[in-house]
């Protein structure tokens, strides 16, 4: 749950035609007793998304000066400041990005602006995927790949338009890009809103709850992505050689907390543009609490969370999602953080 007086924000993304506006209409029209403020981003001078959204009591802001990205992030910040200044008691905010948007700078907005950080909490980056056409988009669209990579959950929409074997193939490919995000199948964007809203997907305290989706499925399970503890050969990770991929690493030796902090800080500083998302749970030497971290591009945060349970196997797990990632380089850096005996 969000911190005191902090409003949860859902960033709703997905490629053109995936069904974002349909999902947004479901959020606004269902009788859930919550009030949402909505920010709609359009690409081009004249926006139509606002006209497609059902009439409701929610506040609607439209930004039609182009993609929400680094060049116009200031506009998003000003829009959010204006919204929060009205203090109308919204329960949550939804930012719907254009289908061509990179969600990374949108997510960063809620970390880099002090006022927004004090007033809002990024709850989720939810990506809607068109099951019928996503395979083509993954082949020809960097934006589609990055939207999937950045998600902490995926709505696999239009599942009625493809066969079960095709769905399994799509899900396997999505897992290869993003091993952390749970996938919710949907038709006409009909999903249980209690499942997709209020998740705390960017809340460090909730990573424990998301653990079933944090690591790749075990060998033999659908969507398995081979990690450092897998005895399969390099090169068998994915059927598809996508530019954006997920790499998971594990070590069974206690880690030096200071070395981990220095390595991750340098990694995010030097390779942050290529690291879309990262999460980790670290077994720190001489400490009974788990070190939990996450990164969004160059923004890194982490702290000690709950204690290891007596019956729990202690080991360190990292997942990196990004472009041009070198497994050997990451593995070497990870191993350099092992604590001295």
C-alpha positions in Angstrom: 0.0 0.0 0.0 1.2 3.5 -0.6 2.8 5.6 2.1 0.8 8.1 4.2 -0.9 10.7 2.0 0.9 9.4 -1.1 -1.3 8.8 -4.1 -0.6 5.6 -6.1 0.1 6.1 -9.8 -0.5 3.5 -12.5 1.4 4.1 -15.8 -0.6 2.4 -18.5 1.4 1.6 -21.6 1.3 -0.7 -24.6 1.8 -0.6 -28.4 -0.7 1.1 -30.8 -4.0 -0.8 -30.8 -3.2 -3.1 -27.9 -6.3 -2.0 -25.9 -5.1 0.6 -23.4 -8.1 2.9 -23.8 -10.5 -0.1 -23.5 -8.8 -1.0 -20.2 -8.9 2.6 -19.1 -12.6 2.8 -19.7 -13.1 -0.3 -17.6 -11.2 1.3 -14.8 -13.4 4.4 -15.0 -16.7 2.7 -15.4 -16.7 -0.1 -12.9 -18.3 0.4 -9.5 -15.2 0.2 -7.4 -15.9 3.3 -5.2 -12.5 4.9 -6.1 -11.9 8.2 -7.8 -9.2 8.3 -10.5 -7.4 11.2 -12.1 -6.4 10.4 -15.7 -3.6 11.9 -17.7 -3.9 11.0 -21.4 -0.8 11.5 -23.6 -1.3 11.8 -27.4 1.2 11.9 -30.2 0.4 14.8 -32.5 -1.2 18.2 -32.2 -4.8 17.0 -32.1 -5.7 14.3 -29.6 -8.7 12.0 -29.8 -8.1 9.6 -26.9 -9.9 12.0 -24.6 -13.0 11.8 -26.8 -12.8 8.0 -26.7 -12.8 7.9 -22.9 -16.2 7.5 -21.3 -17.7 10.5 -19.5 -17.0 10.2 -15.8 -16.5 12.2 -12.6 -12.8 11.7 -12.9 -10.4 14.6 -13.7 -9.0 14.3 -17.2 -5.8 16.0 -18.4 -4.7 15.8 -22.0 -1.2 16.3 -23.1 -1.0 16.5 -26.9 2.5 17.9 -27.4 4.0 14.6 -28.3 5.3 11.5 -26.7 5.9 11.6 -22.9 9.7 11.2 -23.0 12.8 13.0 -21.9 12.0 16.1 -24.0 8.6 16.7 -22.5 9.0 15.2 -19.1 8.8 18.7 -17.7 5.3 19.0 -19.1 4.3 15.8 -17.3 5.7 17.1 -14.1 3.8 20.4 -14.5 0.6 18.6 -15.3 1.0 16.4 -12.2 1.8 19.5 -10.0 -1.3 21.2 -11.3 -3.4 18.1 -10.6 -2.1 17.7 -7.1 -2.5 21.4 -6.3 -6.3 21.0 -6.8 -6.4 18.6 -3.9 -9.7 17.0 -4.9 -9.1 13.8 -2.9 -8.2 11.4 -5.7 -7.6 7.8 -4.7 -5.2 7.1 -7.6 -3.8 8.6 -10.8 -3.6 6.8 -14.2 -1.2 8.0 -16.8 -2.0 6.5 -20.3 0.9 6.9 -22.6 0.9 7.0 -26.4 1.5 3.7 -28.0 4.9 4.9 -29.2 6.1 6.0 -25.8 9.1 4.6 -24.0 7.8 4.2 -20.4 11.2 4.6 -18.8 11.2 8.4 -18.5 7.6 8.3 -17.3 8.5 6.0 -14.5 11.6 8.1 -13.7 9.5 11.2 -13.3 8.1 9.9 -10.0 11.6 9.5 -8.6 13.5 12.6 -9.8 11.0 15.2 -8.8 11.0 15.8 -5.0 7.5 17.1 -4.8 6.0 14.2 -6.8 8.1 11.8 -4.7 6.5 13.2 -1.5 2.9 13.2 -2.9 2.8 10.2 -5.2 4.0 6.6 -5.3 4.5 4.7 -8.5 2.3 1.7 -8.1 2.7 -0.1 -11.4 3.8 0.1 -15.0 1.1 -2.0 -16.7 1.7 -3.0 -20.3 -1.2 -4.1 -22.5 -0.2 -6.5 -25.2 -2.1 -7.5 -28.4 -1.9 -11.3 -28.5 -2.7 -11.4 -32.2 0.0 -9.0 -33.4 2.7 -8.8 -30.8 5.0 -11.3 -32.5 5.3 -9.0 -35.5 5.7 -5.9 -33.3 8.5 -7.6 -31.3 10.3 -8.1 -34.6 10.0 -4.6 -35.9 9.4 -2.2 -32.9 11.9 -1.3 -30.3 9.1 0.6 -28.4 7.0 -2.6 -28.1 10.0 -4.5 -26.7 10.8 -1.8 -24.2 7.2 -1.5 -23.1 7.2 -5.2 -22.2 10.6 -5.1 -20.6 9.6 -2.2 -18.4 6.3 -3.7 -17.1 5.8 -5.1 -13.7 2.7 -6.8 -15.0 1.4 -7.6 -18.5 -2.2 -7.7 -19.7 -2.2 -10.1 -22.6 -5.3 -8.9 -24.5 -7.3 -10.3 -27.4 -6.6 -13.8 -26.4 -9.7 -15.0 -28.2 -8.1 -14.2 -31.5 -5.3 -16.8 -31.3 -5.1 -20.5 -30.5 -3.8 -21.9 -27.2 -0.5 -23.1 -28.7 0.0 -19.6 -30.1 -0.7 -18.0 -26.7 1.8 -20.3 -25.1 4.4 -19.3 -27.7 3.6 -15.6 -27.1 3.8 -16.0 -23.3 7.2 -17.8 -23.7 8.5 -14.9 -25.7 7.2 -12.3 -23.3 8.9 -14.2 -20.4 12.1 -14.2 -22.3 12.1 -10.4 -22.4 10.7 -9.9 -18.9 10.9 -12.8 -16.5 9.6 -10.7 -13.6 6.2 -9.6 -14.8 3.1 -11.8 -14.3 0.9 -12.2 -17.3 -2.9 -11.8 -17.1 -4.8 -13.1 -20.0 -7.8 -11.0 -21.2 -10.4 -10.5 -23.8 -11.5 -6.9 -24.6 -9.3 -5.8 -21.7 -11.6 -7.5 -19.1 -9.5 -8.2 -16.1 -10.0 -8.2 -12.3 -9.1 -4.6 -11.4 -8.3 -5.7 -7.8 -5.5 -7.8 -9.3 -4.0 -5.1 -11.6 -4.5 -2.0 -9.4 -2.9 -1.2 -6.1 -0.2 -3.8 -6.6 2.8 -1.9 -5.1 4.9 -3.1 -8.0 7.5 -0.4 -7.4 7.3 -0.7 -3.6 10.4 -2.4 -2.2 8.3 -3.7 0.7 6.2 -5.7 -1.7 8.9 -7.4 -3.7 8.5 -10.4 -1.3 4.9 -10.7 -2.3 5.9 -10.6 -6.0 8.5 -13.3 -5.6 6.6 -16.0 -7.5 7.2 -13.8 -10.6 10.5 -12.5 -9.6 12.7 -15.4 -10.8 12.3 -17.3 -14.1 10.1 -20.3 -13.9 12.0 -23.5 -13.1 13.5 -25.6 -15.8 10.7 -27.4 -17.7 8.1 -24.9 -16.9 6.6 -22.5 -19.4 8.6 -19.4 -19.9 11.7 -20.7 -18.3 14.7 -18.5 -18.8 18.0 -20.2 -18.0 19.9 -18.5 -15.1 23.3 -18.9 -13.7 22.2 -21.9 -11.7 21.0 -23.7 -14.8 23.2 -26.4 -16.3 22.1 -25.7 -19.9 24.4 -24.3 -22.4 24.7 -20.6 -23.2 22.7 -19.8 -26.3 19.7 -21.9 -25.4 18.1 -19.1 -23.4 15.6 -18.0 -26.0 14.2 -19.2 -29.2 14.2 -15.6 -30.3 17.2 -13.3 -30.3 15.5 -10.1 -29.1 17.4 -6.9 -28.6 15.8 -6.5 -25.2 16.3 -9.5 -22.9 16.1 -10.7 -19.3 19.2 -12.1 -17.5 18.8 -13.8 -14.1 21.7 -14.6 -11.8 22.0 -16.5 -8.5 24.8 -17.1 -6.0 24.8 -19.2 -2.9 27.5 -17.4 -1.0 27.1 -14.5 1.4 27.7 -11.1 -0.1 29.6 -8.0 1.0 27.0 -5.2 1.3 29.5 -2.4 0.6 30.9 -4.2 -2.5 27.3 -4.8 -3.8 26.5 -1.1 -3.3 29.6 0.1 -5.1 29.1 -2.4 -8.0 25.4 -1.6 -8.5 26.0 2.2 -8.3 28.8 2.0 -10.9 26.7 -0.3 -13.1 23.7 2.0 -13.1 25.9 5.0 -13.7 27.8 3.5 -16.6 25.2 1.3 -18.2 21.9 2.9 -16.9 20.7 3.7 -20.4 20.7 0.1 -21.3 19.3 -1.3 -18.0 15.6 -0.8 -18.2 14.7 -2.5 -15.0 16.5 -4.5 -12.3 15.6 -6.1 -9.0 17.4 -8.2 -6.5 17.4 -9.9 -3.1 20.8 -10.2 -1.5 22.1 -12.4 1.2 24.4 -10.1 3.2 27.1 -11.6 5.3 26.6 -11.3 9.1 23.1 -9.9 8.7 19.8 -11.7 9.3 17.9 -9.2 7.1 17.5 -9.4 3.3 19.0 -6.6 1.2 16.4 -5.7 -1.5 17.1 -3.3 -4.4 15.6 -2.2 -7.6 16.8 0.0 -10.4 15.1 2.1 -13.2 17.8 3.1 -15.7 20.2 5.2 -13.6 18.0 5.4 -10.5 18.9 2.9 -7.8 17.3 2.4 -4.4 17.4 -0.4 -1.8 17.4 -1.2 1.8 17.3 -4.0 4.3 13.9 -5.8 4.5 12.5 -8.6 6.5 14.6 -11.2 8.2 15.4 -14.5 6.5 13.1 -17.3 7.9 14.8 -20.1 9.7 13.6 -22.7 7.1 14.5 -20.4 4.2 17.5 -21.2 1.9 19.6 -18.1 1.8 21.0 -17.1 -1.5 21.2 -13.9 -3.7 19.1 -13.4 -6.8 19.3 -10.7 -9.4 17.3 -10.0 -12.5 18.4 -7.5 -15.2 16.2 -6.5 -18.1 17.7 -4.3 -20.8 19.5 -3.9 -24.1 22.9 -5.2 -25.0 23.4 -6.9 -21.7 26.5 -9.1 -21.3 25.8 -12.1 -19.1 29.5 -12.8 -18.5 30.2 -9.2 -17.5 27.2 -9.1 -15.1 28.2 -12.5 -13.6 31.8 -11.5 -13.1 30.7 -8.2 -11.4 28.2 -10.1 -9.2 30.8 -12.7 -8.1 33.3 -9.9 -7.2 30.9 -8.9 -4.4 31.2 -12.2 -2.6 32.2 -11.6 1.0 35.6 -12.9 2.2 35.4 -16.0 4.3 
